[in-house]
């Protein structure tokens, strides 16, 4: 199979490329604009492999996308490309609209014209905040931020291409991913950056907002399983059910790094800050997927990776 991976120099995309290169002999074409959160250093160990190719470009460039599909005889697009930082979307939503909605629409049209498969990487944030219970794949979408709204809009576009054009699609909605290669604007690498530079640890509000954490390698396995045996037109939630509030998570990082918890500082809360995300996962589990890395193990692995690679030094 020849696969185009968009956003493959970012956090999850780069982890997935490394994962699939080890599992298969598929030709992998990485199309990435190389914005601020992307880093080709994540893929330096595979850059010379004959079945890996990198192209710098924008997913909104239909000419480039179509030429790439034709040149490499692409069978499937997996779209990891996204603006994903909620704070940035609150300050300026335009980039999120352009990349997450317009970019997705362009990839879908190219997939339709080329009659190839399409996988959309989405987020549990499209379901909005839950006070109790779990969202399944049929739960009404109720996004709160411009970021999650742009991802929900993209998901609707993907489903419309399946229903209207019978495009072979899947949507994968994941809990909060963490692990190697994540840019330091996100909670775990941000806290590790602050710790490594002996700085305060800022937490929004009272720190009791809950998130569900998923080690990135477990998510990569889920995507691979969906690629191999997912049913066309289906949405799959992926979560390890490692639900924890932000304050407790940061205290765990302090313990792992022998850092003083008194350096925690509560700051003004984020606008529209969702209280809790939680998703039901029986559908992906029916395909044989289970998480292998619990939160304690995953945090140890993550701290070790950032320490060894010195990715968080100022």
Secondary structure, DSSP 8 states (H G I E B T S, - for coil): -EEEEETTTSHHHHHHHHHHHHH---EEEEEE---TT--GGGGTTTTT-TTEEEEE--TT-HHHHHHHHHHHT--EEEE------HHHHHH--HHHIIIIIIIHHHHHHHHHHHT-EEEEEEEGGGG---SSS-B-TTS-----SHHHHHHHHHHHHHHHHHHHH---EEEEEE-EEESTT--TTSHHHHHHHHHHTT--EEEETTS--EEEEEEHHHHHHHHHHHHHH--TT-EEEE----EEEHHHHHHHHHHHHT--GGGEEEE---TT---B--B--HHHHTTT------HHHHHHHHHHHHHHHTTT--
